[in-house]
Amino acid sequence: TAPSLARADIQARAAEIAAGEGDFALAKRLFTERLEIVRGLGDRRAVAAALNGLVRLLGDPELAGPEYDPATARSLAEESLAAMRELDDLQGVAHSLFRLGCMAHQAGDEDEAWERWSECRRLDEAQGIRGGHVLPGLGDIALERGDFDAARECYAQF
């Protein structure tokens, strides 16, 4: 089948299923093929989204197992964030920030996680998103810092 955005979307869905079933090798191959397709088509938004698929896979130790690669995941997430900012895609920027915050949190860098997730939250609010997965992360950091009011507020909004 000729490369197309439709084919890239199917690759992404198939990769998500493979990742959910624990087949890291297949998920990585499908996400990588998706990225190659959209790069070849020159679709910057689709490239940034494809990068985020690889970020989720490589940057999650539970999904990646022994192939967990936080350095590569971070590099891909930064590339996606830059592209989403250039495209002025607020939802895409928020998604990239969320992933970068997750990786910072996993690495024990609570200050960076707070910064990334706080910006993500501001973008969510600007788009009318009331809840979001970023809130528990912010709540956990606030709790660790002893800011019980901020933690309570984050958890209550989720």
URZI-V696951 format. One record per backbone hydrogen bond with DSSP energy under -0.5 kcal/mol. NH is the residue of the N-H (numbers start at 0). CO is the residue of the C=O. If there is no record, write none. Layout:
nh: <NH | NH>
co: <CO | CO>
//
This chain:
nh: <7 | 8 | 9 | 10 | 11 | 12 | 13 | 14 | 15 | 16 | 17 | 18 | 19 | 20 | 21 | 22 | 23 | 26 | 27 | 28 | 29 | 30 | 31 | 32 | 33 | 34 | 35 | 36 | 37 | 38 | 39 | 40 | 41 | 41 | 42 | 43 | 46 | 47 | 48 | 49 | 50 | 51 | 52 | 53 | 54 | 55 | 56 | 57 | 58 | 59 | 60 | 63 | 64 | 66 | 67 | 68 | 72 | 73 | 74 | 75 | 76 | 77 | 78 | 79 | 80 | 81 | 82 | 83 | 84 | 85 | 86 | 87 | 88 | 89 | 92 | 93 | 94 | 95 | 96 | 97 | 98 | 99 | 100 | 101 | 102 | 103 | 104 | 105 | 106 | 107 | 108 | 109 | 112 | 113 | 114 | 115 | 116 | 117 | 118 | 119 | 120 | 121 | 122 | 123 | 124 | 125 | 126 | 126 | 127 | 128 | 129 | 134 | 136 | 137 | 138 | 139 | 140 | 141 | 142 | 143 | 144 | 145 | 146 | 147 | 150 | 151 | 152 | 153 | 154 | 155 | 156 | 157>
co: <3 | 4 | 5 | 6 | 7 | 8 | 9 | 10 | 11 | 12 | 13 | 14 | 15 | 16 | 18 | 17 | 21 | 22 | 23 | 24 | 25 | 26 | 27 | 28 | 29 | 30 | 31 | 32 | 33 | 34 | 35 | 36 | 37 | 38 | 37 | 41 | 42 | 43 | 44 | 45 | 46 | 47 | 48 | 49 | 50 | 51 | 52 | 53 | 54 | 56 | 58 | 59 | 60 | 63 | 64 | 57 | 68 | 69 | 70 | 71 | 72 | 73 | 74 | 75 | 76 | 77 | 78 | 79 | 80 | 81 | 82 | 84 | 83 | 87 | 88 | 89 | 90 | 91 | 92 | 93 | 94 | 95 | 96 | 97 | 98 | 99 | 100 | 101 | 102 | 104 | 103 | 107 | 108 | 109 | 110 | 111 | 112 | 113 | 114 | 115 | 116 | 117 | 118 | 119 | 120 | 121 | 122 | 123 | 124 | 123 | 127 | 131 | 132 | 133 | 134 | 135 | 136 | 137 | 138 | 139 | 140 | 142 | 141 | 145 | 146 | 147 | 148 | 149 | 150 | 151 | 152 | 153>
//
